[in-house]
């Protein structure tokens, strides 16, 4: 009678065992990610024209949402936390009001007396429009309009899917809940700004023609 040969079980090295466990876990997670069952992530649909909103038949731009802007207008170019509001007593000599990415220039001789003017950005409203508003409402310029200049780079517009040559400015007619009306102005590629005359104080916004 031949005695059975005693065998010693083969033990897998600890390092190789750890490697196999890692591979198994990764494979399991990958399979879960590809599952179309009830626990699979639901894809969110993106609005087709999320960069603009149409009001009164005018396609208005939605602000990027950041108040970190590049401020120029006669100062050294720098990135800074800029203001969303500006107030100033404007005399007959004229002057400027500046907020995030925009400036209003009032020319000399516009007012017969000192006026307390204000300017705010669209960040203060709930509709999110890339806009600027001036007050007191109702102020009009009879001879020479003020000038609104808005900074917007081609890169910003490209990221929104907008052609700079189609960029324009619109304003709200009348006071309160008026209608939006487009002002025919052109984008300045050299200064990377767009400007429009302001004949009366209201709300002004970037739009697409």
Buried (B, 14 or more C-beta within 10 A) or exposed (E): EEEEEEEEEEEEEEEEEEEEEEEEEEEEEEEEEEEEEEEEEEEEEEEEEEBBBEBEEBBBBBBBEEBEBEBBEEEEEEEEEBBBEBEBEBBEEBBBBBBBBBBBBBBEEBBEEEBEBBBBBBBEEEEBBBBBBBBEBEBEBEEBBBBBBBBBEBEBBEEBEBEBEEBBBBBBEEEEEEEBBBBEBEBEEEEBBBBBEBBBBBBBBBBBB
